[in-house]
Amino acid sequence: MACIQWQGISEERFKRYEDWINSDGQLCGSYAATILLAYLQDYHPTFTLPPFVRKKGSSDGENLVHYLQLFIQPLGFSTIPLQVSWGISRFCHFMKQPQWARSTPIGGWERTIKRIDTGLPLIVGLNQRLGSTYGNHWVVAYAYGEDQEGKRWVKVHDNWGNYRAVVPAKWLMSTISFKEICEIAETNEN
């Protein structure tokens, strides 16, 4: 892989979640949501969770993933974008958070750039038909770049054990993201 000039969030911010591993294999939607919400709790003061779910700055995500699984994958089956975004939104509503997640079935690269440029990570779907060696899988994207040959890459937290995995952008299919946190705070103040 040629030298990549990365833009986005530092990978060190995701090291805390390094051991949050989806050993089941089918729960990647719930685990990706756990990483995303833990990140928001740790780095965006407008997003809070009750301490019984997760304490800010904690390296323990077990309770959070169990709660999210109830909303996203109660039966443990694989998920589609709408299922993940709707589950996250219902969880946020239940936790009295004004955020709502949105999904896009296509346009992964464009949405990834847009969200990361606002300082927010997002969940991206890797698609087997587009060449993903992971198969169909949900991960959290936090940086993007292009190499000297013009190939596009995304740095992700892979919930199978690598918080700094690098995947080709051509594998991206769908995305799950939040509106910018500052927009949400302004909307709620009006």
TIRO-2110 file (N, C-alpha, C; in Angstrom, 1 decimal):
// TIRO-2110
0.8, -1.2, 0.0, N, 1, A
0.0, 0.0, 0.0, CA, 1, A
0.9, 1.2, 0.0, C, 1, A
0.6, 2.1, -0.9, N, 2, A
1.4, 3.4, -1.0, CA, 2, A
1.1, 4.3, 0.2, C, 2, A
1.9, 5.3, 0.3, N, 3, A
1.8, 6.3, 1.4, CA, 3, A
0.4, 7.0, 1.2, C, 3, A
-0.3, 7.1, 2.4, N, 4, A
-1.6, 7.7, 2.4, CA, 4, A
-1.6, 8.9, 3.3, C, 4, A
-2.1, 10.0, 2.8, N, 5, A
-2.3, 11.2, 3.6, CA, 5, A
-3.6, 11.2, 4.2, C, 5, A
-3.7, 10.9, 5.6, N, 6, A
-5.0, 10.7, 6.3, CA, 6, A
-5.6, 12.1, 6.7, C, 6, A
-6.9, 12.1, 6.6, N, 7, A
-7.7, 13.2, 7.1, CA, 7, A
-8.7, 12.6, 8.0, C, 7, A
-8.9, 13.2, 9.2, N, 8, A
-9.9, 12.8, 10.1, CA, 8, A
-9.5, 12.8, 11.5, C, 8, A
-10.0, 11.8, 12.2, N, 9, A
-9.9, 11.7, 13.7, CA, 9, A
-8.7, 10.8, 14.0, C, 9, A
-7.9, 11.1, 15.0, N, 10, A
-6.8, 10.4, 15.4, CA, 10, A
-7.2, 8.9, 15.8, C, 10, A
-6.4, 8.0, 15.3, N, 11, A
-6.7, 6.6, 15.7, CA, 11, A
-6.6, 6.3, 17.2, C, 11, A
-5.7, 7.1, 17.8, N, 12, A
-5.5, 6.9, 19.3, CA, 12, A
-6.8, 7.1, 20.1, C, 12, A
-7.8, 7.9, 19.6, N, 13, A
-9.0, 8.1, 20.3, CA, 13, A
-9.8, 6.8, 20.3, C, 13, A
-9.5, 5.8, 19.4, N, 14, A
-10.3, 4.6, 19.3, CA, 14, A
-9.6, 3.4, 20.1, C, 14, A
-8.4, 3.7, 20.5, N, 15, A
-7.6, 2.6, 21.2, CA, 15, A
-8.4, 2.1, 22.5, C, 15, A
-9.1, 3.0, 23.2, N, 16, A
-9.9, 2.6, 24.4, CA, 16, A
-10.9, 1.5, 24.0, C, 16, A
-11.4, 1.4, 22.8, N, 17, A
-12.4, 0.4, 22.4, CA, 17, A
-11.8, -0.8, 21.7, C, 17, A
-10.5, -0.9, 21.8, N, 18, A
-9.7, -1.9, 21.1, CA, 18, A
-10.2, -3.4, 21.4, C, 18, A
-10.5, -3.6, 22.7, N, 19, A
-10.9, -4.9, 23.1, CA, 19, A
-12.4, -5.2, 23.0, C, 19, A
-13.1, -4.3, 22.5, N, 20, A
-14.6, -4.5, 22.3, CA, 20, A
-14.8, -5.3, 21.0, C, 20, A
-14.7, -6.6, 21.2, N, 21, A
-14.6, -7.5, 20.0, CA, 21, A
-15.9, -8.3, 19.9, C, 21, A
-16.5, -8.3, 18.7, N, 22, A
-17.7, -9.1, 18.4, CA, 22, A
-17.3, -10.5, 18.1, C, 22, A
-17.2, -11.3, 19.1, N, 23, A
-16.8, -12.7, 19.0, CA, 23, A
-17.9, -13.6, 18.4, C, 23, A
-19.1, -13.1, 18.4, N, 24, A
-20.3, -13.8, 17.8, CA, 24, A
-20.2, -13.8, 16.3, C, 24, A
-19.8, -12.7, 15.7, N, 25, A
-19.7, -12.6, 14.3, CA, 25, A
-21.0, -12.0, 13.7, C, 25, A
-22.2, -12.2, 14.2, N, 26, A
-23.4, -11.7, 13.7, CA, 26, A
-23.8, -10.4, 14.3, C, 26, A
-23.1, -9.9, 15.3, N, 27, A
-23.6, -8.7, 16.0, CA, 27, A
-22.8, -7.5, 15.7, C, 27, A
-22.3, -7.4, 14.5, N, 28, A
-21.4, -6.3, 14.1, CA, 28, A
-22.2, -5.0, 14.1, C, 28, A
-23.5, -5.0, 13.8, N, 29, A
-24.3, -3.8, 13.8, CA, 29, A
-24.4, -3.2, 15.2, C, 29, A
-24.6, -4.0, 16.2, N, 30, A
-24.7, -3.6, 17.6, CA, 30, A
-23.3, -3.1, 18.1, C, 30, A
-22.3, -3.9, 17.7, N, 31, A
-20.9, -3.5, 18.2, CA, 31, A
-20.5, -2.2, 17.5, C, 31, A
-20.7, -2.0, 16.2, N, 32, A
-20.4, -0.7, 15.6, CA, 32, A
-21.1, 0.4, 16.2, C, 32, A
-22.4, 0.2, 16.5, N, 33, A
-23.2, 1.3, 17.2, CA, 33, A
-22.6, 1.6, 18.6, C, 33, A
-22.1, 0.5, 19.3, N, 34, A
-21.5, 0.7, 20.6, CA, 34, A
-20.3, 1.6, 20.5, C, 34, A
-19.4, 1.4, 19.5, N, 35, A
-18.2, 2.2, 19.4, CA, 35, A
-18.6, 3.6, 19.0, C, 35, A
-19.5, 3.8, 18.1, N, 36, A
-19.9, 5.1, 17.8, CA, 36, A
-20.5, 5.9, 18.9, C, 36, A
-21.4, 5.3, 19.7, N, 37, A
-22.0, 6.0, 20.8, CA, 37, A
-21.0, 6.2, 22.0, C, 37, A
-20.1, 5.3, 22.2, N, 38, A
-19.1, 5.5, 23.2, CA, 38, A
-18.2, 6.6, 22.9, C, 38, A
-17.8, 6.7, 21.6, N, 39, A
-17.0, 7.8, 21.1, CA, 39, A
-17.7, 9.2, 21.3, C, 39, A
-19.0, 9.2, 21.0, N, 40, A
-19.8, 10.5, 21.2, CA, 40, A
-19.8, 10.8, 22.7, C, 40, A
-20.0, 9.8, 23.5, N, 41, A
-20.1, 10.1, 24.9, CA, 41, A
-18.7, 10.6, 25.4, C, 41, A
-17.7, 10.1, 25.0, N, 42, A
-16.3, 10.5, 25.4, CA, 42, A
-15.8, 11.8, 24.9, C, 42, A
-16.3, 12.2, 23.7, N, 43, A
-15.7, 13.4, 23.1, CA, 43, A
-16.6, 14.5, 22.7, C, 43, A
-17.9, 14.3, 22.9, N, 44, A
-18.9, 15.3, 22.6, CA, 44, A
-19.8, 15.6, 23.8, C, 44, A
-19.6, 16.7, 24.5, N, 45, A
-20.3, 16.9, 25.8, CA, 45, A
-21.8, 16.9, 25.7, C, 45, A
-22.4, 17.1, 24.5, N, 46, A
-23.8, 17.2, 24.4, CA, 46, A
-24.4, 15.8, 24.4, C, 46, A
-23.6, 14.7, 24.2, N, 47, A
-24.1, 13.4, 24.2, CA, 47, A
-23.8, 12.7, 25.5, C, 47, A
-24.8, 12.3, 26.3, N, 48, A
-24.5, 11.6, 27.6, CA, 48, A
-25.3, 10.3, 27.7, C, 48, A
-24.8, 9.5, 28.5, N, 49, A
-25.5, 8.2, 28.8, CA, 49, A
-25.5, 8.0, 30.3, C, 49, A
-26.6, 7.4, 30.8, N, 50, A
-26.6, 7.1, 32.3, CA, 50, A
-25.4, 6.2, 32.7, C, 50, A
-24.9, 6.5, 33.9, N, 51, A
-23.7, 5.7, 34.3, CA, 51, A
-24.0, 4.2, 34.4, C, 51, A
-25.3, 3.8, 34.6, N, 52, A
-25.5, 2.3, 34.6, CA, 52, A
-25.4, 1.7, 33.2, C, 52, A
-25.4, 2.5, 32.2, N, 53, A
-25.2, 2.0, 30.8, CA, 53, A
-23.7, 2.0, 30.5, C, 53, A
-23.1, 3.1, 30.7, N, 54, A
-21.6, 3.3, 30.5, CA, 54, A
-21.2, 4.6, 31.1, C, 54, A
-20.0, 4.5, 31.8, N, 55, A
-19.4, 5.7, 32.4, CA, 55, A
-18.5, 6.3, 31.4, C, 55, A
-18.6, 7.6, 31.3, N, 56, A
-17.7, 8.4, 30.3, CA, 56, A
-16.3, 8.0, 30.5, C, 56, A
-15.6, 7.7, 29.4, N, 57, A
-14.1, 7.4, 29.5, CA, 57, A
-13.8, 6.0, 29.9, C, 57, A
-14.9, 5.2, 30.1, N, 58, A
-14.7, 3.8, 30.5, CA, 58, A
-14.2, 2.9, 29.3, C, 58, A
-13.3, 2.0, 29.6, N, 59, A
-12.9, 1.0, 28.6, CA, 59, A
-13.8, -0.2, 28.6, C, 59, A
-14.9, -0.2, 29.3, N, 60, A
-15.8, -1.3, 29.4, CA, 60, A
-17.1, -0.9, 28.6, C, 60, A
-17.3, -1.7, 27.6, N, 61, A
-18.5, -1.4, 26.7, CA, 61, A
-19.6, -2.5, 26.8, C, 61, A
-19.4, -3.4, 27.8, N, 62, A
-20.3, -4.6, 27.8, CA, 62, A
-21.8, -4.2, 28.0, C, 62, A
-22.1, -3.3, 29.0, N, 63, A
-23.5, -2.9, 29.2, CA, 63, A
-24.0, -2.2, 28.0, C, 63, A
-23.3, -1.3, 27.4, N, 64, A
-23.7, -0.5, 26.2, CA, 64, A
-24.1, -1.5, 25.1, C, 64, A
-23.2, -2.4, 24.8, N, 65, A
-23.5, -3.3, 23.7, CA, 65, A
-24.7, -4.2, 23.9, C, 65, A
-24.9, -4.6, 25.2, N, 66, A
-26.1, -5.4, 25.5, CA, 66, A
-27.4, -4.5, 25.3, C, 66, A
-27.4, -3.3, 25.7, N, 67, A
-28.5, -2.4, 25.5, CA, 67, A
-28.8, -2.2, 24.1, C, 67, A
-27.7, -1.9, 23.3, N, 68, A
-27.9, -1.6, 21.9, CA, 68, A
-28.4, -2.9, 21.1, C, 68, A
-28.0, -4.0, 21.5, N, 69, A
-28.4, -5.2, 20.9, CA, 69, A
-29.9, -5.4, 21.1, C, 69, A
-30.5, -5.0, 22.2, N, 70, A
-31.9, -5.1, 22.4, CA, 70, A
-32.7, -4.3, 21.4, C, 70, A
-32.1, -3.1, 21.0, N, 71, A
-32.8, -2.2, 20.1, CA, 71, A
-32.5, -2.5, 18.7, C, 71, A
-31.3, -3.0, 18.4, N, 72, A
-30.8, -3.2, 17.0, CA, 72, A
-31.0, -4.7, 16.5, C, 72, A
-30.5, -5.6, 17.3, N, 73, A
-30.5, -7.0, 16.9, CA, 73, A
-31.1, -7.9, 18.1, C, 73, A
-32.3, -7.8, 18.4, N, 74, A
-32.8, -8.5, 19.6, CA, 74, A
-32.8, -10.1, 19.3, C, 74, A
-32.8, -10.5, 18.1, N, 75, A
-32.8, -11.9, 17.8, CA, 75, A
-31.4, -12.4, 17.3, C, 75, A
-30.5, -11.4, 17.2, N, 76, A
-29.1, -11.8, 16.9, CA, 76, A
-28.8, -12.0, 15.4, C, 76, A
-29.8, -11.6, 14.6, N, 77, A
-29.6, -11.8, 13.1, CA, 77, A
-28.8, -10.7, 12.5, C, 77, A
-28.2, -10.9, 11.3, N, 78, A
-27.6, -9.8, 10.6, CA, 78, A
-28.5, -8.7, 10.3, C, 78, A
-28.0, -7.5, 10.0, N, 79, A
-28.8, -6.3, 9.9, CA, 79, A
-28.6, -5.6, 8.5, C, 79, A
-29.6, -4.8, 8.3, N, 80, A
-29.6, -3.9, 7.1, CA, 80, A
-29.5, -2.5, 7.6, C, 80, A
-29.1, -1.5, 6.8, N, 81, A
-28.9, -0.1, 7.3, CA, 81, A
-30.0, 0.5, 8.1, C, 81, A
-31.2, 0.4, 7.6, N, 82, A
-32.4, 0.9, 8.2, CA, 82, A
-32.6, 0.4, 9.6, C, 82, A
-32.3, -0.9, 9.8, N, 83, A
-32.5, -1.6, 11.1, CA, 83, A
-31.5, -1.0, 12.1, C, 83, A
-30.2, -0.8, 11.7, N, 84, A
-29.2, -0.2, 12.6, CA, 84, A
-29.6, 1.2, 12.9, C, 84, A
-29.9, 2.0, 11.9, N, 85, A
-30.2, 3.5, 12.2, CA, 85, A
-31.4, 3.6, 13.1, C, 85, A
-32.4, 2.8, 12.8, N, 86, A
-33.7, 2.9, 13.5, CA, 86, A
-33.4, 2.4, 15.0, C, 86, A
-32.7, 1.4, 15.1, N, 87, A
-32.3, 0.9, 16.5, CA, 87, A
-31.6, 1.9, 17.3, C, 87, A
-30.6, 2.5, 16.7, N, 88, A
-29.8, 3.5, 17.4, CA, 88, A
-30.7, 4.7, 17.8, C, 88, A
-31.6, 5.1, 16.9, N, 89, A
-32.5, 6.2, 17.2, CA, 89, A
-33.5, 5.9, 18.3, C, 89, A
-34.0, 4.7, 18.3, N, 90, A
-34.9, 4.3, 19.4, CA, 90, A
-34.1, 4.2, 20.7, C, 90, A
-32.9, 3.7, 20.7, N, 91, A
-32.1, 3.7, 21.9, CA, 91, A
-31.8, 5.1, 22.4, C, 91, A
-31.5, 6.0, 21.5, N, 92, A
-31.2, 7.4, 21.9, CA, 92, A
-32.5, 8.0, 22.5, C, 92, A
-33.6, 7.8, 21.9, N, 93, A
-34.9, 8.3, 22.5, CA, 93, A
-35.2, 7.7, 23.9, C, 93, A
-34.9, 6.4, 24.0, N, 94, A
-35.1, 5.7, 25.3, CA, 94, A
-34.2, 6.3, 26.4, C, 94, A
-33.0, 6.7, 26.0, N, 95, A
-32.0, 7.3, 26.9, CA, 95, A
-32.2, 8.8, 27.0, C, 95, A
-33.2, 9.3, 26.4, N, 96, A
-33.5, 10.8, 26.5, CA, 96, A
-32.5, 11.6, 25.8, C, 96, A
-32.0, 11.1, 24.7, N, 97, A
-31.0, 11.9, 23.9, CA, 97, A
-31.7, 12.3, 22.7, C, 97, A
-31.6, 13.6, 22.3, N, 98, A
-32.3, 14.1, 21.1, CA, 98, A
-31.8, 13.7, 19.7, C, 98, A
-30.7, 12.9, 19.7, N, 99, A
-30.1, 12.5, 18.4, CA, 99, A
-30.9, 11.5, 17.7, C, 99, A
-30.8, 11.5, 16.4, N, 100, A
-31.4, 10.4, 15.6, CA, 100, A
-30.4, 10.1, 14.5, C, 100, A
-30.3, 8.8, 14.3, N, 101, A
-29.4, 8.3, 13.3, CA, 101, A
-30.1, 8.2, 11.9, C, 101, A
-29.3, 8.4, 10.9, N, 102, A
-29.8, 8.3, 9.6, CA, 102, A
-29.0, 7.3, 8.8, C, 102, A
-29.6, 6.7, 7.9, N, 103, A
-28.9, 5.7, 7.0, CA, 103, A
-28.9, 6.1, 5.6, C, 103, A
-27.9, 5.7, 4.9, N, 104, A
-27.9, 5.9, 3.4, CA, 104, A
-27.5, 4.6, 2.8, C, 104, A
-28.3, 4.1, 1.9, N, 105, A
-28.0, 2.8, 1.3, CA, 105, A
-26.9, 2.8, 0.3, C, 105, A
-26.5, 4.0, -0.3, N, 106, A
-25.4, 4.1, -1.2, CA, 106, A
-24.7, 5.4, -0.9, C, 106, A
-23.6, 5.6, -1.6, N, 107, A
-22.8, 6.9, -1.5, CA, 107, A
-21.9, 6.8, -0.3, C, 107, A
-21.3, 5.7, 0.0, N, 108, A
-20.5, 5.5, 1.2, CA, 108, A
-19.3, 6.5, 1.3, C, 108, A
-18.6, 6.7, 0.2, N, 109, A
-17.4, 7.5, 0.2, CA, 109, A
-17.8, 9.0, 0.4, C, 109, A
-18.8, 9.5, -0.3, N, 110, A
-19.2, 10.9, -0.1, CA, 110, A
-19.7, 11.2, 1.3, C, 110, A
-20.5, 10.3, 1.9, N, 111, A
-21.0, 10.5, 3.2, CA, 111, A
-19.9, 10.3, 4.3, C, 111, A
-19.0, 9.4, 4.0, N, 112, A
-17.8, 9.3, 4.9, CA, 112, A
-17.0, 10.6, 5.0, C, 112, A
-16.7, 11.1, 3.9, N, 113, A
-15.9, 12.4, 3.8, CA, 113, A
-16.7, 13.5, 4.6, C, 113, A
-18.0, 13.6, 4.2, N, 114, A
-18.8, 14.7, 4.8, CA, 114, A
-18.8, 14.6, 6.3, C, 114, A
-19.1, 13.4, 6.9, N, 115, A
-19.2, 13.3, 8.3, CA, 115, A
-17.8, 13.4, 9.0, C, 115, A
-16.8, 12.8, 8.5, N, 116, A
-15.5, 12.9, 9.1, CA, 116, A
-15.0, 14.3, 9.1, C, 116, A
-15.3, 15.1, 8.0, N, 117, A
-14.9, 16.5, 7.9, CA, 117, A
-15.6, 17.3, 9.0, C, 117, A
-16.7, 16.9, 9.5, N, 118, A
-17.3, 17.6, 10.6, CA, 118, A
-16.8, 17.2, 12.0, C, 118, A
-15.8, 16.2, 12.0, N, 119, A
-15.3, 15.7, 13.2, CA, 119, A
-16.0, 14.6, 13.9, C, 119, A
-16.9, 14.0, 13.1, N, 120, A
-17.6, 12.8, 13.7, CA, 120, A
-17.3, 11.5, 12.9, C, 120, A
-17.1, 10.4, 13.7, N, 121, A
-17.0, 9.1, 13.0, CA, 121, A
-18.4, 8.7, 12.5, C, 121, A
-18.5, 7.7, 11.8, N, 122, A
-19.7, 7.1, 11.3, CA, 122, A
-19.6, 5.6, 11.1, C, 122, A
-20.7, 4.9, 11.1, N, 123, A
-20.7, 3.5, 10.8, CA, 123, A
-20.8, 3.3, 9.3, C, 123, A
-20.0, 2.5, 8.7, N, 124, A
-20.1, 2.2, 7.3, CA, 124, A
-20.2, 0.7, 7.1, C, 124, A
-21.0, 0.3, 6.1, N, 125, A
-21.2, -1.0, 5.7, CA, 125, A
-20.2, -1.4, 4.7, C, 125, A
-19.5, -2.6, 4.9, N, 126, A
-18.6, -3.1, 3.9, CA, 126, A
-19.3, -4.2, 3.2, C, 126, A
-19.2, -4.2, 1.9, N, 127, A
-20.1, -5.1, 1.1, CA, 127, A
-19.2, -6.2, 0.4, C, 127, A
-19.6, -7.4, 0.6, N, 128, A
-18.9, -8.5, 0.0, CA, 128, A
-18.9, -8.4, -1.6, C, 128, A
-20.0, -8.0, -2.1, N, 129, A
-20.1, -7.9, -3.6, CA, 129, A
-19.2, -6.9, -4.2, C, 129, A
-18.8, -5.9, -3.4, N, 130, A
-17.9, -4.9, -3.8, CA, 130, A
-16.4, -5.3, -3.5, C, 130, A
-16.2, -6.5, -3.1, N, 131, A
-14.9, -7.0, -2.9, CA, 131, A
-14.4, -7.2, -1.4, C, 131, A
-15.3, -6.8, -0.5, N, 132, A
-14.9, -6.9, 0.9, CA, 132, A
-14.5, -8.3, 1.4, C, 132, A
-13.3, -8.4, 1.8, N, 133, A
-12.8, -9.7, 2.3, CA, 133, A
-13.4, -10.0, 3.7, C, 133, A
-14.0, -9.0, 4.3, N, 134, A
-14.7, -9.2, 5.6, CA, 134, A
-16.1, -9.9, 5.4, C, 134, A
-16.5, -9.9, 4.1, N, 135, A
-17.9, -10.2, 3.8, CA, 135, A
-18.8, -8.9, 4.1, C, 135, A
-20.0, -9.1, 4.3, N, 136, A
-20.9, -7.9, 4.7, CA, 136, A
-20.6, -7.7, 6.2, C, 136, A
-20.2, -6.5, 6.5, N, 137, A
-19.8, -6.2, 7.9, CA, 137, A
-19.9, -4.7, 8.2, C, 137, A
-20.3, -4.4, 9.4, N, 138, A
-20.3, -3.0, 9.9, CA, 138, A
-19.1, -2.6, 10.7, C, 138, A
-18.5, -1.5, 10.4, N, 139, A
-17.4, -0.9, 11.1, CA, 139, A
-17.6, 0.6, 11.3, C, 139, A
-16.7, 1.2, 12.1, N, 140, A
-16.8, 2.6, 12.4, CA, 140, A
-15.6, 3.3, 11.7, C, 140, A
-15.9, 4.2, 10.8, N, 141, A
-14.9, 4.9, 10.0, CA, 141, A
-14.6, 6.2, 10.7, C, 141, A
-13.3, 6.6, 10.7, N, 142, A
-12.9, 7.8, 11.4, CA, 142, A
-11.8, 8.6, 10.6, C, 142, A
-11.3, 8.1, 9.6, N, 143, A
-10.3, 8.8, 8.7, CA, 143, A
-10.4, 8.3, 7.3, C, 143, A
-10.0, 9.2, 6.4, N, 144, A
-10.0, 8.8, 5.0, CA, 144, A
-8.8, 9.4, 4.3, C, 144, A
-8.4, 8.8, 3.2, N, 145, A
-7.3, 9.3, 2.5, CA, 145, A
-7.2, 8.7, 1.1, C, 145, A
-6.2, 9.2, 0.4, N, 146, A
-6.0, 8.8, -1.0, CA, 146, A
-4.5, 8.6, -1.2, C, 146, A
-4.1, 7.5, -1.8, N, 147, A
-2.7, 7.2, -2.0, CA, 147, A
-2.2, 7.9, -3.3, C, 147, A
-0.9, 7.8, -3.6, N, 148, A
-0.3, 8.4, -4.7, CA, 148, A
-0.8, 7.9, -6.1, C, 148, A
-1.5, 6.8, -6.0, N, 149, A
-2.0, 6.2, -7.3, CA, 149, A
-3.5, 6.6, -7.5, C, 149, A
-4.0, 7.4, -6.5, N, 150, A
-5.4, 7.8, -6.6, CA, 150, A
-6.4, 6.9, -6.0, C, 150, A
-5.9, 5.8, -5.4, N, 151, A
-6.9, 4.9, -4.7, CA, 151, A
-7.3, 5.5, -3.4, C, 151, A
-8.6, 5.3, -3.0, N, 152, A
-9.1, 5.8, -1.8, CA, 152, A
-9.2, 4.8, -0.7, C, 152, A
-8.9, 5.2, 0.5, N, 153, A
-8.9, 4.3, 1.6, CA, 153, A
-9.6, 4.9, 2.8, C, 153, A
-10.1, 4.0, 3.7, N, 154, A
-10.7, 4.5, 4.9, CA, 154, A
-10.1, 3.7, 6.1, C, 154, A
-9.9, 4.5, 7.2, N, 155, A
-9.3, 3.9, 8.4, CA, 155, A
-10.6, 3.7, 9.3, C, 155, A
-10.7, 2.4, 9.8, N, 156, A
-11.9, 2.0, 10.6, CA, 156, A
-11.5, 1.3, 11.9, C, 156, A
-12.5, 1.3, 12.8, N, 157, A
-12.4, 0.5, 14.0, CA, 157, A
-13.2, -0.8, 13.6, C, 157, A
-12.5, -1.9, 13.4, N, 158, A
-13.2, -3.1, 13.1, CA, 158, A
-13.5, -3.9, 14.4, C, 158, A
-14.7, -4.2, 14.6, N, 159, A
-15.1, -4.8, 15.9, CA, 159, A
-14.7, -6.3, 15.9, C, 159, A
-13.9, -6.7, 15.0, N, 160, A
-13.3, -8.1, 15.1, CA, 160, A
-11.9, -8.0, 15.6, C, 160, A
-11.5, -6.9, 16.2, N, 161, A
-10.2, -6.8, 16.9, CA, 161, A
-9.2, -5.8, 16.4, C, 161, A
-9.5, -5.0, 15.4, N, 162, A
-8.4, -4.0, 15.0, CA, 162, A
-9.0, -2.6, 14.9, C, 162, A
-8.6, -1.8, 15.8, N, 163, A
-9.1, -0.4, 15.9, CA, 163, A
-8.5, 0.5, 14.8, C, 163, A
-7.5, 0.0, 14.1, N, 164, A
-6.9, 0.9, 13.1, CA, 164, A
-6.7, 0.1, 11.7, C, 164, A
-7.8, -0.6, 11.4, N, 165, A
-7.8, -1.3, 10.1, CA, 165, A
-7.9, -0.3, 9.0, C, 165, A
-7.4, -0.6, 7.8, N, 166, A
-7.5, 0.2, 6.6, CA, 166, A
-8.2, -0.6, 5.6, C, 166, A
-9.2, -0.1, 5.0, N, 167, A
-10.0, -0.8, 4.0, CA, 167, A
-10.1, 0.1, 2.7, C, 167, A
-10.2, -0.5, 1.6, N, 168, A
-10.4, 0.3, 0.3, CA, 168, A
-11.8, 0.9, 0.4, C, 168, A
-11.9, 2.1, -0.1, N, 169, A
-13.2, 2.8, -0.1, CA, 169, A
-14.2, 2.2, -1.1, C, 169, A
-13.7, 1.4, -2.0, N, 170, A
-14.6, 0.8, -3.0, CA, 170, A
-15.4, -0.3, -2.3, C, 170, A
-15.1, -0.7, -1.1, N, 171, A
-15.9, -1.7, -0.4, CA, 171, A
-17.1, -1.1, 0.3, C, 171, A
-17.1, 0.3, 0.5, N, 172, A
-18.2, 0.9, 1.2, CA, 172, A
-19.5, 0.9, 0.4, C, 172, A
-20.5, 0.6, 1.2, N, 173, A
-21.8, 0.6, 0.6, CA, 173, A
-22.7, 1.6, 1.3, C, 173, A
-23.2, 1.3, 2.5, N, 174, A
-24.1, 2.1, 3.2, CA, 174, A
-23.4, 2.8, 4.4, C, 174, A
-24.1, 3.8, 4.9, N, 175, A
-23.6, 4.5, 6.1, CA, 175, A
-24.7, 4.7, 7.1, C, 175, A
-24.3, 4.8, 8.4, N, 176, A
-25.2, 5.2, 9.5, CA, 176, A
-24.5, 6.4, 10.2, C, 176, A
-25.1, 7.5, 10.3, N, 177, A
-24.5, 8.6, 10.9, CA, 177, A
-25.5, 9.5, 11.6, C, 177, A
-24.9, 10.5, 12.4, N, 178, A
-25.7, 11.5, 13.1, CA, 178, A
-25.6, 12.8, 12.4, C, 178, A
-26.5, 13.7, 12.6, N, 179, A
-26.3, 15.1, 12.2, CA, 179, A
-25.2, 15.6, 13.0, C, 179, A
-24.6, 16.6, 12.6, N, 180, A
-23.5, 17.2, 13.4, CA, 180, A
-24.0, 17.5, 14.8, C, 180, A
-23.3, 17.2, 15.8, N, 181, A
-23.7, 17.3, 17.2, CA, 181, A
-24.0, 18.8, 17.5, C, 181, A
-23.2, 19.7, 16.9, N, 182, A
-23.4, 21.1, 17.2, CA, 182, A
-24.8, 21.6, 16.6, C, 182, A
-25.2, 21.0, 15.5, N, 183, A
-26.5, 21.3, 14.9, CA, 183, A
-27.6, 20.8, 15.8, C, 183, A
-27.4, 19.7, 16.4, N, 184, A
-28.4, 19.1, 17.3, CA, 184, A
-28.6, 20.0, 18.6, C, 184, A
-27.5, 20.4, 19.1, N, 185, A
-27.5, 21.3, 20.3, CA, 185, A
-28.2, 22.6, 20.0, C, 185, A
-27.9, 23.2, 18.8, N, 186, A
-28.6, 24.4, 18.5, CA, 186, A
-30.1, 24.2, 18.2, C, 186, A
-30.4, 23.1, 17.6, N, 187, A
-31.8, 22.8, 17.4, CA, 187, A
-32.6, 22.7, 18.7, C, 187, A
-32.0, 22.1, 19.7, N, 188, A
-32.7, 21.8, 20.9, CA, 188, A
-32.8, 23.1, 21.8, C, 188, A
-31.9, 24.1, 21.6, N, 189, A
-31.9, 25.3, 22.3, CA, 189, A
-33.0, 26.3, 21.8, C, 189, A
-33.4, 26.1, 20.5, N, 190, A
-34.4, 27.0, 19.9, CA, 190, A
-35.8, 26.5, 20.2, C, 190, A
END
